[in-house]
Amino acid sequence: MLQSVLFGPVQRAVVAAVGPGVPVAGTMLDIGCGIGRLLEQFRRTLPHA
């Protein structure tokens, strides 16, 4: 819960900034440390990636 409050706004900003550059059927590699919430946000926002 606290993670969503702290990192949610940053993750949404990253998706908004990077998302338009992701090609259709593009591949994304999450090399970060964590439980994959940013990648999940991309999946919800960009189902074609």
N, C-alpha and C positions, 0 to 999 in steps of 0.2 A: 504494500500500500504506500509506504513512504517513498519507495523507489519511483513509483508513478508520479508522485507529487514533485519530487526533486528532478527527475530526469525526463519526465514527459514533455515539458515545454522545449527542452533542448532537442529531444528526438524528433518532435514534430517540425522544428525549424530545420533540422538536417534533412528530413524527408522532403520538405518543401523546397529546399535549396538544391538538393541533388536529384530528386525525383524526375524533373523534366529532362534531364540528360540521360536517363536510363533508356536504352533502346528496347523496342518490343522484343520479347523473348530473350532479353539480355540476361547475363549471369551475374550474380552478386556473390561476393565472398566476404563473410563476416570474420575478420581476424581479431576482433576485439576481445576483451575480457568481460565475461558476464554470462547472462542466461539467455541471450538472444532476443531481448525485447525490441531493440532497434530493428533487427531483421524482421521481426514479426510486424512491426509498424509499416515497414516497406511492403511486406506481403499484403497487408490489408489495403494499403493505399495504391499499390502498383501490382495488381494481380497478374499482369502480363510479364513481369520480370522474374 
